[in-house]
């Protein structure tokens, strides 16, 4: 009897993959990477062998969330609501120093702040300037001058071509005067014929180590100037012609002919030149010999009405020409187009004899 062979099957899965039922095609994708053989532990890079820590998640309570939100809001910058104001001008004129500047411009506001402080309180004259005084040829004309408010000061004089600390201080002072008076800068040709007179004031009970420049007079050598017209002469010229002529309709023909003959025989009136119509300042056009001119006069606003300007002008008239003091009442001193405050000073100090001259003139 023939024996029959029986094939038995085990439940263990085969480790070998089943052969494909059809031959592989070039259009099929390569086998998956999951079927690739794993690399040994020793062949892996050290970074891959180090396990990474996962961040812990903590539960935040409601109060902590509210505090964090408030803290974030406080860190945000505070915003400012801007508005266009077409009616308000940006150009402002300071009532203390009369300087016009642009409001909101940092450069203009810084310039105005420094200029306004100098116009009101003056400039410092310290130890640095005092050390250079002897080398710069600074001459002290008067000392221990007592003013009406109890303060004391002194008057010094020097040439405008000095250098160093004094030259730098003089440049700042002349620029301050130019802005305060709204005047053009002094040309180098004019400064060559000038002398600078300063009034230095110290506080009561304090020595003269730290002083302030509260007054300045610039004196210039000139040759001619024009006399200031009297108020009666100004009113006669500015009077309307209809008021100056008589009404000939109410007169007889003989009176009219006699008035016409008299007007033809009299010399023509001199035409006055206006200097400042707002202050009613007129001059005669005929130039007269005059040796001294004052192109600039300045006193800080906090130290006016103390006699500082008169003291400076008197010192300039007495010492500008060596050995020849000048008298303003005789017309030996002149000013250049003074302002309203300057006109009051020249009338009070010059006793009606001060003249007016052109700043740029040849000797």
The 8 nearest C-alpha neighbors of each residue, nearest first, counted from 0:
[[1, 2, 3, 4, 5, 6, 7, 8],
 [0, 2, 3, 4, 5, 6, 7, 8],
 [1, 3, 0, 4, 5, 6, 7, 8],
 [2, 4, 5, 1, 0, 6, 7, 8],
 [5, 3, 6, 2, 7, 1, 0, 8],
 [4, 6, 7, 3, 2, 8, 1, 9],
 [7, 5, 4, 8, 3, 9, 2, 10],
 [6, 8, 5, 9, 4, 10, 11, 3],
 [9, 7, 6, 10, 11, 5, 12, 13],
 [8, 10, 11, 7, 12, 13, 6, 14],
 [9, 11, 12, 8, 13, 7, 14, 6],
 [12, 10, 9, 13, 8, 14, 15, 7],
 [13, 11, 10, 14, 9, 15, 16, 8],
 [12, 14, 15, 11, 16, 17, 10, 9],
 [15, 13, 12, 16, 11, 17, 18, 34],
 [14, 16, 13, 17, 18, 12, 11, 19],
 [17, 15, 18, 14, 13, 19, 12, 34],
 [16, 18, 19, 15, 20, 13, 14, 12],
 [17, 19, 16, 20, 21, 15, 22, 23],
 [20, 18, 21, 17, 22, 23, 16, 24],
 [19, 21, 18, 22, 17, 23, 16, 24],
 [20, 22, 19, 23, 18, 24, 17, 27],
 [21, 23, 24, 19, 20, 18, 25, 27],
 [24, 22, 21, 25, 27, 19, 26, 20],
 [25, 23, 26, 27, 22, 21, 28, 29],
 [24, 26, 27, 23, 28, 29, 22, 30],
 [27, 25, 24, 28, 23, 29, 22, 30],
 [26, 28, 25, 24, 29, 23, 30, 22],
 [27, 29, 30, 26, 25, 31, 24, 23],
 [30, 28, 31, 27, 32, 25, 26, 23],
 [29, 31, 28, 32, 34, 33, 35, 27],
 [30, 32, 33, 34, 29, 35, 28, 36],
 [33, 31, 35, 34, 30, 36, 29, 37],
 [34, 32, 31, 35, 36, 30, 37, 29],
 [33, 35, 32, 31, 36, 30, 37, 16],
 [36, 34, 32, 33, 37, 31, 30, 38],
 [35, 37, 34, 38, 33, 32, 39, 31],
 [36, 38, 35, 39, 34, 33, 40, 32],
 [39, 37, 42, 40, 36, 43, 41, 35],
 [38, 40, 42, 41, 37, 43, 36, 44],
 [41, 39, 42, 43, 38, 48, 44, 37],
 [40, 42, 39, 43, 44, 38, 45, 48],
 [43, 41, 39, 40, 38, 44, 45, 48],
 [42, 44, 41, 40, 45, 47, 48, 39],
 [45, 43, 46, 47, 42, 48, 41, 40],
 [44, 46, 48, 47, 43, 49, 41, 42],
 [47, 45, 49, 48, 44, 43, 50, 51],
 [46, 48, 45, 44, 49, 43, 50, 51],
 [47, 49, 45, 46, 50, 44, 43, 40],
 [50, 48, 46, 47, 51, 45, 44, 52],
 [49, 51, 48, 52, 47, 46, 53, 45],
 [52, 50, 53, 49, 47, 48, 46, 54],
 [53, 51, 54, 50, 55, 49, 56, 48],
 [52, 54, 55, 51, 56, 50, 57, 49],
 [55, 53, 56, 52, 57, 51, 58, 50],
 [54, 56, 57, 53, 52, 58, 51, 59],
 [57, 55, 54, 58, 53, 59, 52, 60],
 [58, 56, 55, 59, 54, 60, 63, 64],
 [57, 59, 60, 56, 61, 55, 63, 64],
 [60, 58, 63, 57, 64, 61, 62, 56],
 [59, 61, 63, 62, 64, 58, 65, 57],
 [60, 62, 64, 63, 65, 59, 66, 58],
 [63, 61, 65, 64, 60, 66, 59, 67],
 [64, 62, 66, 65, 60, 61, 67, 59],
 [63, 65, 61, 67, 62, 66, 68, 60],
 [64, 66, 62, 68, 63, 67, 69, 61],
 [67, 65, 63, 69, 68, 64, 70, 62],
 [66, 68, 70, 64, 69, 65, 63, 71],
 [67, 69, 65, 71, 70, 66, 64, 72],
 [70, 68, 72, 66, 71, 67, 73, 65],
 [69, 71, 67, 73, 72, 68, 66, 74],
 [72, 70, 68, 74, 69, 73, 67, 75],
 [71, 73, 69, 70, 74, 75, 68, 67],
 [72, 74, 70, 71, 75, 69, 76, 68],
 [75, 73, 71, 72, 76, 70, 69, 77],
 [74, 76, 72, 73, 77, 71, 78, 70],
 [77, 75, 78, 74, 73, 72, 79, 71],
 [76, 78, 75, 79, 73, 74, 72, 80],
 [77, 79, 76, 80, 75, 81, 74, 73],
 [80, 78, 81, 77, 76, 82, 75, 83],
 [79, 81, 78, 82, 77, 83, 84, 76],
 [82, 80, 79, 83, 78, 84, 85, 77],
 [81, 83, 84, 80, 85, 79, 87, 86],
 [82, 84, 85, 81, 86, 87, 80, 88],
 [85, 83, 86, 87, 82, 88, 81, 89],
 [84, 86, 87, 83, 88, 89, 82, 90],
 [85, 87, 84, 88, 83, 89, 82, 90],
 [86, 88, 85, 84, 89, 90, 83, 91],
 [89, 87, 90, 86, 91, 85, 84, 102],
 [88, 90, 102, 101, 91, 87, 103, 100],
 [91, 89, 101, 88, 100, 102, 99, 92],
 [90, 92, 99, 100, 101, 89, 102, 93],
 [93, 91, 99, 98, 97, 94, 100, 90],
 [92, 94, 97, 95, 98, 96, 99, 91],
 [95, 93, 97, 96, 92, 98, 91, 99],
 [96, 94, 93, 97, 115, 119, 98, 300],
 [95, 97, 98, 115, 93, 94, 118, 179],
 [98, 96, 93, 94, 92, 95, 99, 179],
 [97, 99, 92, 96, 93, 100, 111, 179],
 [100, 98, 92, 91, 93, 97, 90, 101],
 [99, 101, 91, 107, 90, 102, 98, 92],
 [102, 100, 90, 89, 104, 107, 91, 103],
 [101, 103, 89, 104, 90, 100, 91, 108],
 [102, 104, 105, 101, 108, 89, 107, 106],
 [103, 105, 107, 106, 102, 101, 108, 100],
 [106, 104, 108, 107, 109, 103, 102, 110],
 [107, 105, 109, 108, 104, 110, 111, 103],
 [108, 106, 110, 104, 109, 105, 100, 101],
 [107, 109, 111, 105, 110, 106, 112, 104],
 [110, 108, 112, 106, 111, 107, 105, 113],
 [111, 109, 107, 108, 113, 112, 114, 106],
 [110, 112, 108, 114, 109, 113, 115, 107],
 [111, 113, 109, 115, 110, 114, 108, 116],
 [112, 114, 116, 110, 111, 115, 109, 117],
 [115, 113, 111, 117, 116, 112, 110, 118],
 [114, 116, 118, 112, 117, 96, 113, 111],
 [115, 117, 113, 119, 114, 118, 120, 112],
 [118, 116, 121, 114, 120, 115, 119, 122],
 [119, 117, 115, 299, 116, 121, 120, 114],
 [118, 120, 300, 299, 301, 116, 117, 121],
 [121, 119, 117, 116, 299, 118, 301, 122],
 [122, 120, 117, 213, 212, 299, 118, 211],
 [123, 121, 212, 211, 117, 124, 120, 213],
 [122, 124, 211, 125, 210, 212, 121, 209],
 [125, 123, 210, 211, 128, 209, 212, 122],
 [126, 124, 209, 127, 128, 123, 210, 129],
 [125, 127, 129, 128, 130, 208, 209, 124],
 [128, 126, 130, 129, 125, 131, 164, 124],
 [127, 129, 131, 130, 126, 165, 125, 164],
 [128, 130, 126, 132, 131, 127, 125, 124],
 [131, 129, 127, 128, 132, 126, 133, 134],
 [130, 132, 128, 134, 129, 133, 135, 127],
 [131, 133, 137, 129, 135, 130, 134, 128],
 [134, 132, 136, 135, 131, 137, 130, 129],
 [133, 135, 131, 136, 132, 137, 130, 161],
 [136, 134, 132, 133, 137, 131, 161, 162],
 [137, 135, 133, 134, 157, 138, 132, 158],
 [138, 136, 157, 132, 135, 156, 133, 155],
 [139, 137, 156, 155, 140, 136, 157, 132],
 [138, 140, 155, 141, 154, 156, 137, 142],
 [139, 141, 155, 154, 138, 142, 156, 314],
 [142, 140, 154, 153, 139, 144, 143, 155],
 [141, 143, 153, 144, 152, 154, 140, 139],
 [142, 144, 152, 151, 153, 145, 141, 154],
 [145, 143, 152, 151, 142, 153, 146, 141],
 [146, 144, 151, 150, 143, 149, 152, 147],
 [145, 147, 150, 149, 148, 151, 305, 144],
 [146, 148, 149, 305, 145, 150, 306, 304],
 [149, 147, 146, 150, 305, 145, 151, 302],
 [150, 148, 146, 147, 145, 151, 203, 202],
 [151, 149, 203, 146, 148, 145, 202, 152],
 [152, 150, 145, 144, 143, 200, 146, 201],
 [151, 153, 200, 144, 199, 143, 201, 142],
 [152, 154, 142, 199, 141, 144, 198, 143],
 [155, 153, 198, 141, 140, 197, 139, 199],
 [156, 154, 139, 197, 138, 140, 196, 137],
 [155, 157, 196, 138, 195, 137, 139, 197],
 [158, 156, 137, 195, 194, 136, 138, 159],
 [157, 159, 194, 160, 195, 161, 193, 156],
 [158, 160, 161, 195, 194, 190, 157, 193],
 [159, 161, 158, 162, 166, 191, 190, 157],
 [162, 160, 166, 159, 135, 158, 165, 163],
 [163, 161, 166, 165, 160, 164, 167, 135],
 [162, 164, 166, 165, 167, 161, 131, 128],
 [163, 165, 167, 166, 128, 168, 162, 127],
 [164, 166, 168, 167, 163, 128, 169, 162],
 [167, 165, 162, 169, 161, 163, 168, 164],
 [166, 168, 164, 170, 169, 165, 163, 171],
 [169, 167, 165, 171, 166, 170, 164, 172],
 [168, 170, 172, 166, 167, 171, 165, 173],
 [171, 169, 167, 173, 172, 168, 174, 166],
 [172, 170, 174, 168, 169, 173, 175, 167],
 [171, 173, 169, 175, 170, 174, 168, 176],
 [174, 172, 176, 170, 175, 171, 169, 177],
 [175, 173, 177, 171, 176, 172, 170, 178],
 [174, 176, 172, 178, 173, 177, 179, 171],
 [177, 175, 179, 173, 174, 178, 180, 172],
 [176, 178, 174, 182, 180, 175, 179, 181],
 [179, 177, 181, 175, 176, 180, 174, 182],
 [178, 180, 176, 177, 181, 175, 96, 97],
 [179, 181, 182, 177, 178, 176, 338, 297],
 [182, 180, 178, 177, 179, 183, 176, 98],
 [181, 183, 177, 180, 184, 178, 179, 176],
 [182, 184, 177, 185, 181, 186, 178, 180],
 [185, 183, 186, 177, 182, 174, 173, 176],
 [186, 184, 189, 183, 190, 187, 188, 173],
 [185, 187, 189, 188, 184, 190, 359, 183],
 [188, 186, 190, 189, 191, 185, 192, 184],
 [189, 187, 186, 191, 190, 192, 185, 359],
 [190, 188, 186, 187, 191, 192, 185, 193],
 [189, 191, 193, 187, 192, 188, 186, 159],
 [192, 190, 188, 189, 193, 187, 159, 160],
 [191, 193, 190, 219, 189, 220, 194, 188],
 [194, 192, 219, 190, 218, 191, 217, 220],
 [193, 195, 158, 218, 217, 157, 159, 196],
 [194, 196, 217, 157, 156, 158, 216, 159],
 [195, 197, 156, 216, 215, 155, 217, 194],
 [198, 196, 215, 155, 154, 214, 199, 156],
 [197, 199, 154, 214, 153, 212, 213, 215],
 [200, 198, 212, 152, 153, 211, 210, 197],
 [199, 201, 152, 211, 210, 151, 198, 153],
 [202, 200, 210, 207, 152, 151, 205, 203],
 [201, 203, 205, 150, 204, 200, 151, 210],
 [204, 202, 150, 205, 201, 151, 149, 206],
 [203, 205, 202, 206, 201, 150, 151, 207],
 [206, 204, 202, 203, 201, 207, 208, 209],
 [205, 207, 208, 204, 201, 209, 202, 203],
 [206, 208, 209, 210, 201, 205, 200, 152],
 [209, 207, 206, 126, 210, 125, 129, 205],
 [210, 208, 125, 207, 124, 201, 126, 211],
 [209, 211, 201, 124, 200, 207, 199, 123],
 [212, 210, 123, 124, 199, 122, 200, 213],
 [211, 213, 199, 122, 121, 214, 198, 123],
 [214, 212, 121, 299, 298, 211, 198, 199],
 [215, 213, 298, 198, 297, 197, 212, 299],
 [214, 216, 197, 297, 196, 296, 198, 298],
 [215, 217, 296, 196, 295, 195, 218, 311],
 [216, 218, 195, 295, 194, 293, 294, 196],
 [219, 217, 293, 194, 193, 292, 216, 195],
 [218, 220, 193, 292, 192, 291, 293, 221],
 [221, 219, 291, 192, 290, 292, 193, 218],
 [220, 222, 290, 291, 292, 362, 223, 219],
 [221, 223, 289, 290, 362, 288, 220, 224],
 [224, 222, 288, 289, 287, 286, 221, 356],
 [223, 225, 356, 286, 287, 355, 289, 354],
 [226, 224, 286, 355, 354, 283, 287, 356],
 [225, 227, 354, 282, 283, 228, 355, 224],
 [228, 226, 282, 354, 281, 283, 229, 225],
 [229, 227, 282, 281, 283, 232, 226, 233],
 [228, 230, 232, 231, 233, 227, 281, 282],
 [229, 231, 233, 232, 234, 228, 279, 235],
 [232, 230, 234, 233, 229, 235, 228, 236],
 [233, 231, 235, 229, 230, 234, 228, 236],
 [232, 234, 230, 236, 235, 231, 237, 229],
 [233, 235, 237, 231, 236, 232, 238, 230],
 [236, 234, 232, 238, 233, 237, 231, 230],
 [237, 235, 233, 234, 238, 232, 271, 270],
 [236, 238, 234, 235, 233, 239, 232, 240],
 [239, 237, 235, 236, 234, 240, 242, 243],
 [240, 238, 241, 242, 237, 243, 236, 235],
 [241, 239, 243, 242, 244, 238, 237, 236],
 [242, 240, 239, 243, 244, 245, 238, 246],
 [241, 243, 240, 244, 239, 238, 245, 246],
 [242, 244, 240, 241, 245, 239, 238, 235],
 [243, 245, 242, 241, 240, 246, 247, 239],
 [246, 244, 247, 243, 242, 241, 248, 250],
 [245, 247, 248, 249, 244, 250, 241, 242],
 [246, 248, 250, 249, 245, 255, 251, 252],
 [247, 249, 246, 250, 251, 245, 252, 255],
 [250, 248, 247, 246, 251, 245, 252, 255],
 [251, 249, 247, 248, 254, 252, 255, 246],
 [250, 252, 253, 254, 255, 249, 247, 248],
 [251, 253, 255, 254, 256, 250, 247, 257],
 [252, 254, 256, 251, 255, 257, 250, 258],
 [255, 253, 257, 251, 256, 252, 258, 250],
 [254, 256, 252, 258, 253, 257, 259, 247],
 [257, 255, 259, 253, 258, 254, 252, 260],
 [256, 258, 254, 260, 259, 255, 253, 261],
 [259, 257, 261, 255, 256, 260, 254, 262],
 [258, 260, 256, 262, 257, 261, 255, 263],
 [261, 259, 257, 263, 258, 262, 256, 264],
 [262, 260, 258, 264, 259, 263, 257, 265],
 [261, 263, 259, 265, 260, 264, 258, 266],
 [262, 264, 260, 261, 265, 259, 266, 258],
 [263, 265, 261, 262, 260, 266, 259, 267],
 [266, 264, 262, 263, 261, 267, 260, 268],
 [267, 265, 268, 264, 263, 262, 269, 261],
 [268, 266, 269, 265, 263, 262, 270, 264],
 [269, 267, 270, 266, 236, 265, 271, 235],
 [270, 268, 271, 267, 283, 284, 236, 266],
 [269, 271, 268, 272, 283, 236, 284, 267],
 [270, 272, 283, 282, 281, 269, 273, 284],
 [271, 273, 282, 281, 283, 284, 274, 270],
 [274, 272, 281, 275, 276, 280, 271, 282],
 [273, 275, 281, 280, 336, 276, 272, 282],
 [276, 274, 280, 277, 278, 273, 279, 281],
 [275, 277, 279, 278, 280, 273, 274, 281],
 [276, 278, 275, 279, 280, 339, 274, 338],
 [277, 279, 276, 280, 275, 339, 338, 342],
 [280, 278, 276, 277, 275, 281, 233, 273],
 [279, 281, 275, 278, 274, 276, 273, 282],
 [282, 280, 273, 274, 272, 228, 227, 271],
 [283, 281, 227, 228, 272, 226, 271, 225],
 [282, 284, 271, 285, 226, 225, 228, 272],
 [285, 283, 286, 225, 282, 272, 271, 270],
 [284, 286, 283, 225, 287, 226, 224, 282],
 [287, 285, 225, 224, 223, 284, 288, 226],
 [286, 288, 223, 224, 225, 289, 285, 226],
 [289, 287, 223, 222, 224, 290, 286, 331],
 [288, 290, 223, 331, 222, 224, 291, 287],
 [291, 289, 221, 222, 220, 331, 288, 332],
 [292, 290, 332, 220, 221, 219, 289, 333],
 [291, 293, 333, 219, 334, 332, 218, 221],
 [292, 294, 218, 334, 295, 217, 219, 333],
 [293, 295, 335, 334, 217, 292, 358, 218],
 [296, 294, 217, 293, 216, 297, 218, 176],
 [295, 297, 216, 215, 217, 294, 298, 293],
 [296, 298, 215, 214, 216, 176, 295, 299],
 [297, 299, 214, 213, 303, 300, 215, 308],
 [300, 298, 119, 118, 213, 302, 301, 121],
 [299, 301, 119, 302, 303, 298, 118, 120],
 [300, 302, 119, 299, 120, 303, 118, 298],
 [303, 301, 300, 299, 305, 304, 213, 298],
 [302, 304, 305, 300, 301, 298, 299, 307],
 [305, 303, 306, 302, 307, 308, 147, 301],
 [304, 306, 303, 307, 147, 146, 302, 148],
 [305, 307, 309, 308, 304, 310, 146, 303],
 [308, 306, 310, 309, 305, 311, 214, 303],
 [307, 309, 311, 310, 306, 312, 298, 214],
 [310, 308, 312, 306, 311, 307, 313, 348],
 [311, 309, 307, 313, 308, 312, 314, 306],
 [310, 312, 314, 308, 309, 313, 315, 307],
 [313, 311, 315, 309, 314, 310, 316, 308],
 [312, 314, 316, 310, 315, 311, 309, 317],
 [313, 315, 311, 317, 312, 316, 318, 310],
 [314, 316, 312, 319, 318, 313, 317, 311],
 [317, 315, 325, 313, 314, 318, 319, 324],
 [316, 318, 324, 314, 315, 325, 313, 319],
 [319, 317, 315, 320, 316, 321, 314, 324],
 [318, 320, 315, 316, 317, 321, 218, 194],
 [321, 319, 323, 318, 322, 324, 317, 316],
 [322, 320, 323, 318, 319, 324, 317, 316],
 [321, 323, 320, 324, 318, 317, 319, 325],
 [322, 324, 320, 321, 325, 317, 318, 319],
 [325, 323, 317, 316, 318, 322, 320, 326],
 [326, 324, 316, 317, 331, 323, 327, 332],
 [325, 327, 328, 329, 331, 324, 316, 330],
 [326, 328, 349, 332, 331, 330, 329, 353],
 [327, 329, 352, 349, 326, 330, 350, 351],
 [330, 328, 327, 352, 326, 331, 353, 332],
 [329, 331, 352, 327, 353, 328, 332, 354],
 [330, 332, 289, 327, 329, 326, 325, 290],
 [333, 331, 291, 327, 353, 330, 292, 289],
 [334, 332, 354, 292, 355, 353, 356, 293],
 [335, 333, 293, 355, 292, 294, 356, 354],
 [334, 336, 294, 356, 355, 337, 357, 358],
 [335, 337, 274, 334, 338, 355, 275, 356],
 [338, 336, 341, 342, 335, 334, 339, 340],
 [339, 337, 341, 340, 342, 336, 180, 275],
 [338, 340, 342, 341, 278, 343, 337, 277],
 [341, 339, 343, 342, 338, 344, 337, 345],
 [342, 340, 338, 337, 344, 343, 339, 345],
 [341, 343, 339, 345, 344, 340, 337, 338],
 [342, 344, 340, 346, 341, 345, 347, 339],
 [345, 343, 341, 347, 342, 346, 348, 340],
 [344, 346, 348, 342, 349, 347, 343, 341],
 [347, 345, 343, 349, 351, 344, 350, 348],
 [348, 346, 344, 345, 350, 349, 343, 351],
 [347, 349, 345, 346, 350, 344, 309, 327],
 [348, 350, 327, 328, 345, 353, 346, 351],
 [351, 349, 328, 346, 347, 352, 348, 353],
 [350, 352, 346, 349, 353, 328, 347, 345],
 [351, 353, 328, 330, 349, 329, 350, 327],
 [354, 352, 330, 349, 333, 332, 327, 351],
 [355, 353, 333, 226, 225, 227, 224, 330],
 [354, 356, 334, 333, 225, 224, 335, 226],
 [357, 355, 224, 335, 225, 334, 333, 358],
 [358, 356, 359, 335, 360, 355, 224, 336],
 [357, 359, 360, 335, 356, 294, 189, 292],
 [360, 358, 357, 189, 361, 188, 186, 356],
 [361, 359, 358, 357, 362, 221, 222, 189],
 [362, 360, 359, 221, 222, 223, 358, 189],
 [361, 222, 221, 360, 220, 223, 290, 359]]
